[in-house]
């Protein structure tokens, strides 16, 4: 049986396997390596906290496939629980410690801080000019800490000190100012079991020449 016959039989018997093999062959560790580092600043909205400022550090670690780059990031923000959340907390505490009280317990303000470490895989939409767009999906780990004058050293603070996993969707636009410096805009949505966020940040990224 010659090579052509074997190829025809393979295509007839298992075309899906060949397609999958061809797809997987695009991925390689050879393109990975430090390609750039950037700083971003902006704002974050969430379903439970007040609007706040946020900052992030991003590291571009090269391409794992011709059009897929690996991006690591660490970000931080802290915000106060909004009025609805504070009322729910106060009602919950009141039901435990003083259910017969006629007026709502004043628990003051509660602040929640969030340190996020994430790994994104971003598809590169390279137009060949100075502007490059990236669409990505990522996985994140969140370390959160709750503080407040009334709740410090209580079970409420313990309940707010959590570690949570999350998913991210992102859209990033990078504009080449000079070969080594890019202006970046990052729009990002985050989902965890405890918090949903929408973030917009802008910043500068230093890129290694030839990085992708």
N, C-alpha and C positions, 0 to 999 in steps of 0.2 A: 504494500500500500504506500503510494507516494505521499509527499507532504501536502499537495493540493487536495487529495482525496481525504486525508485526515482532517484538514481544516474545514472542508465542506461538511463532513460528518459531525464535527464538533459544533459547528454553527447550527446544524439541524437538531442536535440532541440537547445542547445546553447553551443557548444564546445568552440567557440571563447571567450565567456564570462568567462569560466573557465580558459582558458589560460591567459587572461588578468588579472583575479583576482589573479592567481598564481604568475604572474610577479610582480604585484603591492605589493603583500605581502612580497616580498624581501626587500622593502624599509622601513626603520624605523629610527626614530630619536634617538633611544637608543644608537647607535654606534657613535653618534656625540659628539665631545668634543676635546679640545686642545690635539693634538698628536705630534706636532713638529713645530720647527721654523728654517728657514734657510736663509742664505745670499748667493747671486749669483752675479757674475760679468762676463761680456763678451762683445760681439760686436753686433751691429745691422746694417742691410742693409735695404734700402728703395728705393722706386721708385722716390723719389723727393729730398732726402737729401744725404749729404756725409756720408761715413762710420764713425761710432762713437762708443764710449764705452757706456755701460749701466750697471746699477745695479738694483737689485730687492731684496725684502724681501718676503719670502713665509711662510705661516702658514698652516700646515696640520691640518684639523679639523675633522679627523676621517672618518669613513665609513658610508654612508647612505644606502648602500646595501652591501652584502657579498664581492663583487668585485668592488665597486665604492667608491672612496674617494672624499672628498670635500677639495678643496685647494683654499685659498685666497692669493692674491698677490698684491703688490704695486711696480711699477718699474718707473725708470726715465732715460731719455736720452735727449740730445739736439744736433742738428746738423745744419749745414749751407745748404741752398738751393744749389743744384748743378748748373752748368753753364747753362743748358737748362732752368731750372726754373727761374733763375735770368734774363735771356734774355726775357722770356715770361712776367715777371713782368715789366721789363723796357719798353717793347713794349706797354704793356697795359697802363702804366702811360703816356708814350709819346703820345699815341693816345688821351688822355684826356687833357693834359696840353700844349703840343707843337706838334701838328700833322704835321707841316711843317718842323720840324727839320730833317736835313740830317743825322746827326750822332746819335747813340743810347745814350740815357741818362744813365749816370753812377750812379747806385743806391747803389754801394758798396756791402757789404755782408748782408745777412739776416739770422738770426738764429731763429730756431723753437725749442722750448722745449716741452717735452711731459711727463706728469705725468699720469700713467695708473693704475687704480684699476680694478682687475679682479677676477672673480669667475669661477673656473674650476671644472668640473666633470671628474674624470680620472678613466678609467677602469684599474684595477690592474692585471698585468700579472705576478703572483707570481710563480717563479720556485722552491721555497722551499730552495734556497741557499742564498748566500750573495748578489746576484744581483736581483733587482726587477725592472721591466719596467712598465711604465704607459702610456696609450694613452688617451688623453683628448680633450674635446671640452669646450670652455668657452665663457663667455660674459664679456665685458670690457667697462669701461667709461674712456675717455681720456680728460684731460684738457690741452690745448695747448696755448702757448704764443709766439708771434712773436716779435722780436726786431731787430733793425738796425739803424745805424746813420741817414740814409736818411728817413726811414719810421716811426721813432718814432713820436708819436702824430699825425699820419695821418690816413686817411681812410684805407690805406694798412695794417697798424698795427691792426686796429680794425677788419679787415677781417680775420686776422690770429689768433686773440684771440678767440678760439672756444672751445666748449664742444661737444664731438662726441662719439657715441656708436660704438662698434666693436665686431667682432667675432674672436676667437682664436682657432687654432689647435695646440696641443702640444704632444711631445714625451719626456718623462723623464726617465732617468736611474739612479737608486740609488744603490750604493755599500756600504755595511756595513763594516766600518773600525773597529769599536768596537760597542758593543750593542747600545750605545746611540748616536753615531756619524756616519752619512752617507755622503759619497761623492756623489754629484749629478751633472748630466749633463742634461740641459734642452734645447731642440730645439723647437722653437715656430714660427708659422706664424700668422700674424695679418692682419685683413682686416677692414678698416673703409671707410667712404665715401671720405675721403681726403688723405689717406695714406695707403700704403701696406708695411709691414715690415717682415723681416726674422731675427730671433734673436737666438744666441747661447750663453748660459751662463753656467758656472760651479761654484760650491760652496760647502758649508758644511751645513748639517741640523742636528740640535740636536733633537733627538726623545725621547719622553716619552717611557719608557720601556713598551712593549706590544702594543704600538700604531701601526696603520697599514698602 
